[in-house]
Amino acid sequence: MLARPRATALPLQDGDLLAAVDLGSNSFHMVVARYVLGQLRVVDRIRDMVRLAEGLDAKGGLDAAVLRRALESLERFGQRLRDIPPQRVRVIATNTVRQLAVPSAFLLPAETALGHAIEVVSGREEARLVYLGVAHAQPPKPGELRLVIDIGGGSTECIIGSGLEAIERESLQLGCVATTRRFFPDGKLSRKRWNKALTEVSAEFQQFANLYRALGWQEALGSSGTNKAIGDICAAMKLTKGAVTAQALPQVRDRLLQAESIDKIDLPGLPAERKPIIAGGLLVLEAAFDVLGLERMAVSKAALREGVLYDMLGRGGADDPRDASVAALMQRYGIDPGQAQRVEDTAMQLFDATCDEWELTGDDRAMLSRAANLHELGLAIAHSQYHVHGAYVLEHSDIAGFSQQEQRLLASLVRTHRRGIPKSAFDAIPDRLLARTKHIAALLRIAVLLHRSHEADAVPRIDAKVDGETLELTLDKRWLDQRPLVRQDISGEPEDAADLGVTLRIDAA
């Protein structure tokens, strides 16, 4: 038996509003939707051209003027979100925030301005969410494979999927803002410079081109603003009716290069705000067409933000992708499902006894459940220091459904479930989550310790009481007397619990 779903249910009722915010490298987007009869109906959209990637320097710093521009946008978004409960709002940060040397320097003031927590997602998780949004907006034909290309401000995601599931996901450090800055920093355009840049960009796509072409696809779709803008240009030049084709793309490129400088670009249908960055976007798309052998790409009306909305629905039910990922990890690393179940059951018993006093949430319960199921993951690498190995895998893998912060939190729980607790164990945890994370870490440690022998028999009921930061446990004396190793471990646990800020008192009766 693999991991059981422990999703945190969204208390959705007809008429409830949900919101998704996409902090992209070029634009910030917000979409607000109403939940009606199990479906989402968009009621509002807000978009700000922030160009966050313009402020990113070579050392991972963010220009102060660009930061101010971002915070002003987030304050406006926050006003619109003011009346929507926090559990029905998700805010996703992408490539530029991933590249920051000190992400907290942006995240802390940004969360304050917006009034909501911000999740930073990996490139491949961004790709999954993009595909989910496109697939819901334009449902694919049953059994057919679809290629989706999303050109953002700082990165480009390429996904092959079937139905609502992404099969292959890749994220490249290529976006309309970043690529324009990289290859045309002085604004000069020439065919020689273009061809040199095209060779370098094409090399990025060639890393996975053979795999993608071997899988194949029946339809190609482009999402986000760059692809839409190029589709509109193709239509305005009367080359297509809005799609991008292998025949139309060179004509658009030739028209662009006639300008000889970015500020003189004259492309029909191109909004003025996109003129400074269209060269980089067009360059990326031409490389994708050339290397992947594309003939035609339709333009999708959905992207990451719509995917986030639908992912919220999945998280609130039986289709939480995080639970599927936990089950897949358990299988891949040969985790003993019986032991995982025993530890989880005891951890849940402890959680239910302490959650009110410690103000733990449904999200905390779900994270504790996942950590209980994955705490022995590192045994597949080595028994010695297996908690360290497991934590490393969880922090550095691409795990579908999890933000980078969620992976770090999960890794911290696995890292601290046994032995001493290093002072740096929770450095990556935001202050707003720190106390709750340490509390559930203490509960996981106790659950693992009580199942040290890996016996199939359940642990007798534990009486647990909380008074402030003091946790009092009463265990069955007869059961404990029969397990001297557990009794020995129990005797040393209060000292380790103190490193979590918890005063642990254990009695046997």
C-alpha positions as CSV (number, residue, x, y, z in Angstrom):
1,M,0.0,0.0,0.0
2,L,1.3,3.4,-1.0
3,A,0.8,6.8,0.5
4,R,-2.8,7.8,1.2
5,P,-4.1,11.1,0.1
6,R,-3.8,13.7,2.8
7,A,-4.9,16.8,0.8
8,T,-6.0,19.9,2.6
9,A,-9.6,20.3,1.5
10,L,-10.7,23.7,0.1
11,P,-14.1,24.5,1.6
12,L,-15.4,25.5,-1.8
13,Q,-19.1,26.4,-2.3
14,D,-20.9,27.7,-5.3
15,G,-20.0,31.4,-5.7
16,D,-16.7,31.2,-4.0
17,L,-13.8,33.2,-5.5
18,L,-10.4,31.8,-6.2
19,A,-7.4,33.8,-7.4
20,A,-4.0,32.9,-9.0
21,V,-1.1,35.3,-9.3
22,D,1.8,34.7,-11.7
23,L,4.9,36.8,-10.9
24,G,6.5,36.3,-14.3
25,S,9.8,37.7,-15.4
26,N,8.1,40.0,-17.9
27,S,4.6,40.6,-16.6
28,F,2.7,40.1,-13.4
29,H,-0.7,38.5,-14.0
30,M,-3.7,37.9,-11.8
31,V,-6.8,36.0,-12.6
32,V,-9.9,35.7,-10.4
33,A,-12.4,33.0,-11.0
34,R,-15.8,32.0,-9.4
35,Y,-16.4,28.4,-8.5
36,V,-19.8,27.4,-10.0
37,L,-21.1,23.8,-10.1
38,G,-17.5,22.4,-10.0
39,Q,-16.3,24.7,-12.8
40,L,-14.3,27.9,-12.8
41,R,-15.6,31.0,-14.5
42,V,-13.1,33.9,-14.9
43,V,-14.5,37.2,-13.5
44,D,-11.5,39.4,-13.5
45,R,-8.0,39.7,-15.0
46,I,-5.2,42.2,-14.1
47,R,-1.9,42.4,-15.9
48,D,1.1,44.7,-15.2
49,M,4.2,44.8,-17.4
50,V,6.8,44.8,-14.6
51,R,9.8,43.4,-16.5
52,L,11.3,41.9,-13.4
53,A,14.1,40.3,-15.4
54,E,15.4,43.7,-16.5
55,G,16.5,44.3,-12.9
56,L,18.4,41.0,-12.5
57,D,22.2,41.5,-12.5
58,A,25.0,39.0,-13.0
59,K,25.4,38.4,-9.3
60,G,21.8,37.6,-8.7
61,G,20.9,41.0,-7.3
62,L,17.7,43.0,-8.2
63,D,17.8,46.7,-9.2
64,A,16.1,48.9,-6.6
65,A,14.0,50.7,-9.2
66,V,12.7,47.4,-10.6
67,L,11.9,46.2,-7.1
68,R,9.9,49.3,-6.4
69,R,8.0,48.8,-9.7
70,A,7.2,45.2,-8.6
71,L,6.1,46.2,-5.1
72,E,3.8,48.9,-6.5
73,S,2.2,46.3,-8.8
74,L,1.8,43.9,-5.9
75,E,0.1,46.5,-3.8
76,R,-2.5,47.0,-6.5
77,F,-3.0,43.3,-6.8
78,G,-3.3,43.1,-3.0
79,Q,-6.2,45.5,-3.0
80,R,-8.2,43.2,-5.4
81,L,-7.4,40.1,-3.3
82,R,-8.3,41.8,0.0
83,D,-11.7,40.0,0.3
84,I,-10.6,36.6,-0.9
85,P,-9.6,34.1,1.9
86,P,-5.8,33.3,1.9
87,Q,-6.5,29.5,1.4
88,R,-8.2,30.4,-2.0
89,V,-5.2,32.4,-3.3
90,R,-2.0,31.1,-4.8
91,V,0.9,33.2,-5.8
92,I,3.6,31.7,-8.0
93,A,7.1,33.2,-8.7
94,T,9.1,31.9,-11.6
95,N,12.5,32.3,-13.3
96,T,13.7,35.7,-12.1
97,V,13.0,35.0,-8.5
98,R,14.7,31.5,-8.9
99,Q,17.8,33.3,-10.1
100,L,18.1,35.7,-7.1
101,A,21.1,35.2,-4.9
102,V,19.0,36.1,-1.8
103,P,15.3,35.4,-2.8
104,S,14.1,36.6,0.6
105,A,15.3,40.1,-0.2
106,F,12.4,40.2,-2.8
107,L,10.0,37.7,-1.2
108,L,9.7,39.4,2.2
109,P,8.7,42.9,1.0
110,A,6.7,41.4,-1.9
111,E,4.6,39.2,0.5
112,T,4.0,42.3,2.7
113,A,2.9,44.4,-0.3
114,L,0.6,41.7,-1.6
115,G,-0.7,40.4,1.7
116,H,-0.2,36.7,0.7
117,A,2.5,34.1,0.7
118,I,4.5,33.6,-2.5
119,E,5.6,30.2,-3.7
120,V,8.7,29.9,-5.9
121,V,8.4,26.9,-8.3
122,S,11.1,25.1,-10.2
123,G,11.2,25.3,-14.0
124,R,9.7,21.9,-14.5
125,E,6.9,22.6,-12.0
126,E,6.2,25.8,-13.9
127,A,6.1,23.7,-17.1
128,R,3.5,21.3,-15.5
129,L,1.3,24.2,-14.4
130,V,1.5,25.8,-17.9
131,Y,0.4,22.5,-19.5
132,L,-2.4,22.1,-17.0
133,G,-3.8,25.5,-17.9
134,V,-3.5,25.0,-21.6
135,A,-5.1,21.5,-21.4
136,H,-8.1,22.7,-19.4
137,A,-8.7,25.7,-21.7
138,Q,-8.3,23.7,-24.9
139,P,-9.0,20.0,-24.1
140,P,-6.9,17.7,-26.3
141,K,-8.4,14.8,-28.3
142,P,-8.3,11.5,-26.4
143,G,-5.1,9.6,-26.9
144,E,-3.3,12.4,-28.8
145,L,0.0,13.9,-27.7
146,R,0.4,17.6,-27.6
147,L,3.5,19.9,-27.5
148,V,3.2,23.1,-25.6
149,I,5.8,25.9,-25.7
150,D,5.6,28.7,-23.3
151,I,8.0,31.6,-23.8
152,G,8.1,33.8,-20.7
153,G,10.3,36.7,-19.8
154,G,13.1,34.7,-18.3
155,S,12.6,31.1,-19.3
156,T,11.0,28.9,-21.9
157,E,9.1,25.8,-21.0
158,C,8.5,22.9,-23.4
159,I,6.1,20.1,-22.5
160,I,4.7,17.0,-24.2
161,G,1.5,15.8,-22.6
162,S,-1.5,13.6,-23.1
163,G,-4.9,14.6,-21.7
164,L,-4.3,16.6,-18.6
165,E,-1.0,15.0,-17.8
166,A,2.5,16.4,-18.7
167,I,4.7,13.5,-19.8
168,E,7.9,15.3,-20.5
169,R,8.8,18.8,-19.1
170,E,11.8,21.0,-19.9
171,S,12.7,24.5,-18.8
172,L,15.4,26.5,-20.6
173,Q,17.1,29.7,-19.4
174,L,15.7,31.5,-22.4
175,G,13.0,34.2,-22.3
176,C,12.0,37.3,-24.3
177,V,13.5,39.7,-21.8
178,A,16.6,37.7,-20.8
179,T,17.4,36.7,-24.4
180,T,17.0,40.3,-25.8
181,R,19.4,41.5,-23.0
182,R,21.8,38.7,-23.7
183,F,22.2,39.0,-27.5
184,F,21.1,42.6,-28.2
185,P,22.3,44.6,-25.2
186,D,23.0,47.7,-27.3
187,G,19.7,47.4,-29.2
188,K,21.5,46.8,-32.5
189,L,20.0,44.3,-34.9
190,S,21.8,42.6,-37.8
191,R,21.5,39.3,-39.7
192,K,25.0,38.3,-38.7
193,R,24.3,38.9,-35.0
194,W,20.9,37.1,-35.3
195,N,22.4,34.0,-36.9
196,K,25.1,33.8,-34.3
197,A,22.5,34.1,-31.5
198,L,20.3,31.5,-33.2
199,T,23.1,29.0,-33.2
200,E,23.5,29.4,-29.4
201,V,19.8,29.3,-28.6
202,S,19.3,26.3,-30.9
203,A,21.9,24.4,-28.9
204,E,19.7,24.7,-25.8
205,F,16.8,23.0,-27.6
206,Q,19.0,20.3,-29.0
207,Q,19.5,18.9,-25.5
208,F,16.1,17.2,-25.6
209,A,15.1,17.5,-29.2
210,N,15.7,13.8,-30.1
211,L,13.6,12.6,-27.2
212,Y,10.7,15.0,-28.0
213,R,10.8,14.2,-31.7
214,A,10.8,10.4,-31.0
215,L,7.7,10.8,-28.8
216,G,6.1,13.0,-31.4
217,W,2.9,15.1,-31.1
218,Q,-0.3,15.6,-33.1
219,E,-0.7,19.3,-32.2
220,A,1.6,22.2,-31.1
221,L,0.4,25.1,-29.0
222,G,2.2,28.3,-27.8
223,S,1.2,30.0,-24.6
224,S,1.9,33.4,-22.9
225,G,2.4,36.8,-24.3
226,T,5.3,36.3,-26.7
227,N,3.6,33.6,-28.7
228,K,0.3,35.5,-28.8
229,A,2.1,38.6,-30.0
230,I,3.9,36.7,-32.8
231,G,0.6,35.1,-33.8
232,D,-1.0,38.5,-33.9
233,I,1.9,39.8,-36.1
234,C,1.4,36.9,-38.5
235,A,-2.3,37.7,-38.8
236,A,-1.6,41.4,-39.3
237,M,0.9,40.7,-42.0
238,K,-1.8,38.4,-43.6
239,L,0.5,35.4,-43.3
240,T,-1.8,33.3,-41.2
241,K,-5.1,33.7,-39.3
242,G,-3.3,33.9,-36.0
243,A,-1.2,30.7,-35.9
244,V,2.5,30.7,-36.3
245,T,3.9,28.6,-39.2
246,A,7.3,27.6,-40.5
247,Q,6.6,29.7,-43.6
248,A,5.5,32.8,-41.8
249,L,8.2,33.0,-39.2
250,P,11.1,33.8,-41.5
251,Q,9.1,36.6,-43.0
252,V,8.4,38.1,-39.6
253,R,12.1,37.8,-38.7
254,D,13.2,39.5,-41.9
255,R,10.7,42.4,-41.3
256,L,12.1,42.8,-37.8
257,L,15.8,42.8,-39.0
258,Q,15.0,45.6,-41.5
259,A,14.7,47.9,-38.5
260,E,18.5,47.5,-37.7
261,S,17.7,48.6,-34.1
262,I,15.2,47.6,-31.5
263,D,13.7,51.1,-31.1
264,K,12.9,51.2,-34.8
265,I,11.1,47.9,-35.0
266,D,7.9,48.2,-37.1
267,L,5.9,45.0,-37.0
268,P,2.2,45.2,-37.7
269,G,0.0,44.2,-34.8
270,L,2.9,44.5,-32.2
271,P,1.9,46.5,-29.1
272,A,4.4,49.3,-28.2
273,E,5.0,47.7,-24.8
274,R,6.4,44.5,-26.4
275,K,8.7,46.3,-28.9
276,P,11.7,46.3,-26.5
277,I,11.6,42.5,-26.0
278,I,10.1,41.0,-29.1
279,A,13.5,40.3,-30.7
280,G,14.5,37.8,-28.0
281,G,11.1,36.1,-28.0
282,L,11.1,35.7,-31.8
283,L,14.7,34.4,-31.7
284,V,13.6,31.7,-29.2
285,L,10.6,30.7,-31.2
286,E,12.6,30.4,-34.5
287,A,15.1,28.2,-32.7
288,A,12.3,26.0,-31.4
289,F,10.7,25.7,-34.9
290,D,14.1,24.8,-36.5
291,V,15.3,22.3,-33.9
292,L,12.0,20.5,-33.2
293,G,10.9,20.6,-36.8
294,L,7.7,22.4,-36.2
295,E,5.4,23.3,-39.1
296,R,2.5,25.0,-37.3
297,M,1.8,26.2,-33.8
298,A,-1.6,27.4,-32.7
299,V,-1.8,30.0,-29.9
300,S,-3.4,29.1,-26.6
301,K,-5.5,31.5,-24.6
302,A,-4.3,30.0,-21.3
303,A,-1.0,29.8,-19.5
304,L,0.5,29.4,-16.0
305,R,-2.1,31.3,-14.1
306,E,-5.0,29.2,-15.4
307,G,-3.0,26.1,-14.5
308,V,-2.5,27.3,-11.0
309,L,-6.3,27.8,-10.6
310,Y,-7.0,24.2,-11.7
311,D,-4.2,22.9,-9.6
312,M,-5.9,24.5,-6.6
313,L,-9.0,22.5,-7.4
314,G,-6.9,19.3,-7.5
315,R,-5.2,20.1,-4.2
316,G,-8.6,20.4,-2.6
317,G,-9.7,16.9,-3.6
318,A,-8.5,13.5,-4.5
319,D,-6.3,14.7,-7.3
320,D,-3.6,16.5,-5.4
321,P,-0.5,16.0,-7.6
322,R,1.7,16.1,-4.4
323,D,0.1,12.9,-3.2
324,A,0.8,11.2,-6.5
325,S,4.4,12.4,-6.3
326,V,4.8,11.0,-2.8
327,A,3.5,7.6,-3.9
328,A,5.9,7.6,-6.9
329,L,8.8,8.5,-4.7
330,M,7.9,5.6,-2.3
331,Q,7.9,3.2,-5.1
332,R,11.0,4.5,-6.8
333,Y,13.1,4.3,-3.6
334,G,11.7,1.1,-2.3
335,I,10.3,2.6,0.9
336,D,8.6,0.0,3.2
337,P,4.9,0.9,3.0
338,G,4.1,-0.9,6.2
339,Q,6.6,1.0,8.2
340,A,5.6,4.3,6.5
341,Q,2.0,3.6,7.4
342,R,2.7,2.8,11.0
343,V,4.7,6.0,11.5
344,E,2.1,8.0,9.7
345,D,-0.7,6.6,11.9
346,T,1.1,7.5,15.0
347,A,2.1,10.9,13.7
348,M,-1.5,11.7,12.8
349,Q,-2.6,10.6,16.3
350,L,-0.1,13.0,17.9
351,F,-1.0,15.8,15.5
352,D,-4.7,15.5,16.3
353,A,-3.9,15.8,20.0
354,T,-1.8,18.9,19.6
355,C,-3.0,20.8,16.6
356,D,-5.5,23.1,18.5
357,E,-3.1,24.2,21.1
358,W,-0.2,24.7,18.7
359,E,-2.5,26.2,16.0
360,L,-1.4,23.7,13.4
361,T,-3.3,23.7,10.1
362,G,-4.5,21.3,7.5
363,D,-1.4,22.0,5.4
364,D,0.8,21.1,8.4
365,R,-1.1,17.8,8.7
366,A,-0.6,17.0,5.1
367,M,3.1,17.9,5.2
368,L,3.6,15.7,8.3
369,S,1.8,12.8,6.6
370,R,4.1,13.2,3.6
371,A,7.2,13.3,5.7
372,A,6.1,10.2,7.6
373,N,5.8,8.4,4.3
374,L,9.1,9.5,3.0
375,H,11.3,9.6,6.1
376,E,13.2,6.4,5.1
377,L,13.8,7.4,1.5
378,G,17.5,7.8,2.1
379,L,17.9,4.1,3.0
380,A,18.0,3.4,-0.8
381,I,21.3,5.3,-0.8
382,A,23.0,4.2,2.4
383,H,21.9,3.3,6.0
384,S,24.5,5.6,7.5
385,Q,23.2,9.1,7.6
386,Y,20.1,8.0,5.6
387,H,18.1,11.0,6.9
388,V,20.7,13.3,5.4
389,H,20.6,11.5,2.0
390,G,16.8,11.6,2.0
391,A,16.7,15.3,2.8
392,Y,19.1,16.0,-0.1
393,V,17.0,14.1,-2.6
394,L,13.8,15.8,-1.5
395,E,15.3,19.3,-1.7
396,H,17.0,18.9,-5.0
397,S,14.7,16.7,-7.1
398,D,12.0,18.0,-9.4
399,I,8.8,16.8,-7.6
400,A,5.6,17.5,-9.4
401,G,3.1,19.6,-7.4
402,F,5.6,21.0,-4.9
403,S,6.9,24.5,-4.7
404,Q,10.6,25.0,-3.9
405,Q,9.6,26.1,-0.4
406,E,7.4,23.0,0.2
407,Q,10.3,20.8,-0.9
408,R,12.7,22.5,1.5
409,L,10.2,22.2,4.3
410,L,9.7,18.5,3.6
411,A,13.5,18.0,3.4
412,S,13.9,19.7,6.8
413,L,11.4,17.3,8.4
414,V,13.2,14.3,6.9
415,R,16.6,15.7,7.9
416,T,15.6,16.2,11.5
417,H,13.5,13.0,12.1
418,R,16.4,11.3,13.9
419,R,19.7,12.0,15.6
420,G,20.9,15.5,16.5
421,I,19.3,18.6,15.0
422,P,21.8,20.9,13.3
423,K,21.5,24.6,13.9
424,S,21.1,25.2,10.1
425,A,18.3,22.6,9.7
426,F,15.5,25.2,9.4
427,D,17.4,28.1,7.8
428,A,15.4,27.7,4.5
429,I,12.0,27.9,6.3
430,P,10.2,31.3,6.2
431,D,9.7,32.9,9.6
432,R,6.0,32.7,9.3
433,L,6.2,28.8,9.1
434,L,9.1,28.3,11.5
435,A,7.3,27.6,14.7
436,R,4.7,25.2,13.1
437,T,7.5,23.4,11.2
438,K,9.5,22.8,14.4
439,H,6.3,21.5,16.1
440,I,5.5,18.9,13.5
441,A,9.2,18.0,13.3
442,A,8.9,17.1,17.0
443,L,5.8,15.0,16.4
444,L,7.5,13.1,13.5
445,R,10.6,12.4,15.7
446,I,8.4,10.8,18.4
447,A,6.4,8.8,15.8
448,V,9.6,7.4,14.2
449,L,11.2,6.7,17.6
450,L,8.2,4.7,18.8
451,H,8.4,2.5,15.7
452,R,12.1,2.0,15.9
453,S,11.7,-1.8,15.9
454,H,9.7,-1.9,12.7
455,E,7.2,-4.3,14.4
456,A,3.9,-4.8,12.7
457,D,2.0,-4.3,16.0
458,A,0.6,-0.8,16.5
459,V,1.8,1.4,19.3
460,P,-0.8,1.5,22.1
461,R,-2.7,4.8,22.4
462,I,-0.7,7.7,23.5
463,D,-2.0,10.4,25.8
464,A,-0.7,13.7,24.6
465,K,-1.2,17.1,26.2
466,V,0.2,20.5,25.2
467,D,0.6,23.5,27.5
468,G,2.4,26.3,25.6
469,E,5.7,24.8,24.4
470,T,5.5,21.9,26.7
471,L,4.4,18.5,25.3
472,E,3.5,15.8,27.8
473,L,3.2,12.2,26.7
474,T,2.0,9.2,28.6
475,L,2.9,5.8,27.2
476,D,1.8,2.3,28.1
477,K,4.3,1.1,30.7
478,R,3.9,-2.6,29.9
479,W,4.5,-2.0,26.2
480,L,7.5,0.2,26.9
481,D,9.1,-2.3,29.4
482,Q,9.1,-4.9,26.6
483,R,11.1,-2.6,24.3
484,P,14.3,-1.5,26.1
485,L,15.8,0.1,23.0
486,V,12.7,2.3,22.5
487,R,12.9,3.2,26.3
488,Q,16.5,4.1,25.9
489,D,15.8,6.4,22.9
490,I,12.9,7.9,24.7
491,S,15.1,8.9,27.6
492,G,17.3,11.0,25.4
493,E,14.6,12.6,23.3
494,P,13.8,15.6,25.6
495,E,17.3,17.0,25.0
496,D,16.8,16.8,21.2
497,A,13.3,18.2,21.5
498,A,14.7,21.3,23.3
499,D,16.6,22.1,20.1
500,L,13.2,22.4,18.5
501,G,11.9,24.8,21.2
502,V,9.8,22.0,22.7
503,T,9.9,20.9,26.4
504,L,9.1,17.2,26.2
505,R,8.0,15.3,29.3
506,I,7.4,11.5,28.9
507,D,5.7,9.3,31.5
508,A,4.8,5.6,31.5
509,A,1.6,4.4,33.2
